[in-house]
Amino acid sequence: MKKLIITSVIAIALSLPLVLSSQNEPPHPGGGNAPSGDANRVGGHGPSAPIGSGTIILTLLAAAYGGKKVYNLRKEEKE
């Protein structure tokens, strides 16, 4: 069990830089202001949606849930 926990911690620690890094915003075509219309749709040259925070929160909640499951399993084994 200890080996599984250590492996999980190492895997999470190695994957954090991948989750926390993001790409730069693509340059706007031409000069001046960004064109309106299609440029602000998903996949266009408009602002992108931040998904990093949601991913981190989901990962932390999953780790907490898994930790509680492990805690309860160990508590049952001792009884």
N, C-alpha and C positions, 0 to 999 in steps of 0.2 A: 504494500500500500504506500509505503514511504517513497519507493521508486516512482510510482505513478504520480504522486504529488510533485516530486522534484522535476520530473519530465514535463508536467503541465506548466509549472512555473517557468521553466526554461523556454518552452514553446511560446508562452505569452510574452515573455521578456524580449524574445527575438522578433516577434511579430509587431510589437508596438511601434517601431519606427515606420513600418509600412502603413499603419493606420494613421499615424500622426502627420505624415508628410502629404503635401498636396501639390497640384500643378499650378503654374502661374496662369493668369487670365490671358486668353489669346489676344493678340493685337487687333485693334479695330481696322477695318479696311479703309484705305485712303487716309486723308488728314482731317483734322477738325473733329466735330462731334460725331458720335456714333449714330448711324441711321436708325430710324424707328421702324416699327412693324415686325418683320421676321427676325430682326437681330435680337429681340428680347425674348424669343421663344426658347424652349429647351433645345440645346444643340446649336443654337446660334452664337453670336458673339457677345451676347449680353451677360449679365452677372450670373454666376453659378450658385447653386444651392449648397450650403454647408452641411455635409453629412458626417464629418469627423466626430462632432460632439455626440450625436445620436449613436454612432457606432461604439464609442467609448462607454456610454451609459449602458447600452445593451450588453456589452462584454462584462462590465462590472456587475450588473444584475445577474447574469448567467453564472459568474464566478461565485457570487454570494449564495445563489441557489444551490450550486454544486457543493459548496462548503457546508451548507446546512445539511444536505443529504449525507455527506460523509460523516459529519458530527453525529447525526441521528443513528447512522449505521454502527458507528463505534460504540455509541451509548447502549444500543441493543445487544451488541456482542458481549459487553461487560456484565450484563445482567444474567 
